[in-house]
Amino acid sequence: MGKKLFRKRFFGYKISDVKVYFETASKEYDEKILAKDEEIKKLREELNGKEEEIARLLQANSELEEKRETVARAIIQAEENAAAIIEEAKKNAVLEKQKVEAEIEAEKDKLRSLKEETAHLKRTVTALINRFTGELDEFASE
């Protein structure tokens, strides 16, 4: 509102000019107040919208964080399980190797025994053949 000059009368300012000035000033201030109220209303709506968006984003962040923690725990558990499985497999492989080596040694012992038995049988058969040959030669010479 700019500087207003009122017309003067005998005992002061002209009342109609003052009334017009106050009515105009009142209307201008009412309009400014309404405009500010509208601006405040829009800003509050925007603020509410931002607060809702923040709440939604915080909820989404919380859910993602929970999922990340779940995945991290699952990965750690899987790594632990894998390590346990590998360790168990190594132990089983060592035990299986020892078992197979023991079986091989037992089979080698059987083979040595069979070779010894075969050699003994060969000597026995050779001795029997020699004896029968000698007896047949004696019988043939008689």
C-alpha positions in Angstrom: 0.0 0.0 0.0 1.5 3.2 -1.1 1.5 6.6 0.6 -2.0 8.0 0.5 -2.7 11.7 0.6 -6.1 12.6 2.0 -8.0 15.7 1.0 -8.4 18.0 3.9 -11.5 19.6 5.2 -12.1 22.2 7.8 -11.6 19.9 10.9 -9.2 17.4 9.4 -9.3 14.8 6.7 -12.3 14.1 4.6 -14.1 11.1 6.2 -15.2 9.5 2.9 -11.6 9.4 1.7 -10.5 7.8 5.0 -13.3 5.2 4.8 -12.4 4.4 1.2 -8.8 4.1 2.1 -9.5 1.7 5.0 -11.9 -0.4 2.9 -9.4 -0.6 0.1 -6.6 -1.4 2.5 -8.8 -4.0 4.3 -9.7 -5.7 1.0 -6.0 -5.7 -0.1 -4.9 -7.2 3.2 -7.8 -9.8 3.1 -6.7 -10.8 -0.4 -3.1 -11.1 0.8 -4.2 -13.1 3.8 -6.3 -15.4 1.6 -3.4 -15.8 -0.8 -1.0 -16.6 2.1 -3.6 -19.0 3.5 -3.8 -20.8 0.1 0.0 -20.9 -0.1 0.1 -22.3 3.4 -2.6 -24.9 2.5 -0.6 -25.9 -0.6 2.6 -26.1 1.4 0.9 -28.2 4.1 -0.4 -30.5 1.4 3.0 -30.7 -0.1 4.5 -31.4 3.3 1.9 -34.1 4.0 2.7 -35.6 0.6 6.5 -35.5 1.4 5.9 -37.0 4.9 3.9 -39.8 3.3 6.6 -40.4 0.7 9.2 -40.4 3.5 7.2 -42.9 5.4 6.7 -45.1 2.4 10.5 -44.9 1.5 11.4 -45.7 5.1 9.1 -48.7 5.1 10.6 -49.8 1.7 14.1 -49.3 3.1 13.3 -51.3 6.2 11.9 -54.1 4.0 14.9 -54.1 1.8 17.3 -54.0 4.8 15.4 -57.0 6.3 15.7 -58.9 2.9 19.4 -58.0 2.7 20.0 -59.3 6.2 18.0 -62.5 5.4 20.1 -63.0 2.2 23.3 -62.3 4.1 22.4 -64.9 6.8 21.4 -67.4 4.1 24.8 -66.9 2.3 26.7 -67.2 5.6 24.7 -70.4 6.4 25.3 -71.8 2.9 29.0 -71.1 3.2 29.2 -72.8 6.6 27.2 -75.8 5.2 29.5 -76.0 2.2 32.6 -75.9 4.4 31.1 -78.6 6.6 30.2 -80.7 3.5 33.7 -80.3 2.1 35.3 -81.3 5.4 33.0 -84.3 5.7 33.8 -85.3 2.1 37.5 -85.0 2.9 37.1 -87.2 6.0 35.1 -89.7 4.0 37.6 -89.7 1.2 40.5 -90.4 3.7 38.5 -93.2 5.3 37.5 -94.7 1.9 41.2 -94.5 0.8 42.3 -96.3 4.0 39.6 -98.9 3.4 40.6 -99.4 -0.2 44.3 -99.6 0.7 43.5 -102.2 3.4 41.5 -104.2 0.8 44.3 -104.0 -1.7 46.8 -105.2 1.0 44.4 -108.0 1.9 44.1 -109.0 -1.8 47.9 -108.9 -2.1 48.2 -111.2 0.9 45.6 -113.5 -0.8 47.6 -113.4 -4.0 50.9 -114.2 -2.2 49.1 -117.0 -0.4 47.7 -118.3 -3.7 51.1 -118.1 -5.4 52.7 -120.0 -2.5 49.9 -122.6 -2.6 50.3 -122.8 -6.4 54.0 -123.3 -6.0 53.4 -125.9 -3.4 50.8 -127.7 -5.5 53.3 -127.5 -8.5 56.0 -129.1 -6.4 53.5 -131.7 -5.1 52.3 -132.5 -8.6 55.8 -132.7 -10.0 56.8 -135.0 -7.2 53.7 -137.2 -7.8 54.4 -137.3 -11.6 58.1 -138.1 -10.9 57.0 -140.9 -8.5 54.4 -142.3 -10.9 56.9 -142.1 -13.8 59.4 -143.9 -11.7 56.8 -146.5 -10.7 55.7 -146.9 -14.3 59.3 -147.2 -15.4 59.8 -150.0 -12.8 56.6 -151.6 -13.8 57.6 -151.4 -17.4 61.0 -152.9 -16.7 59.6 -155.9 -14.9 
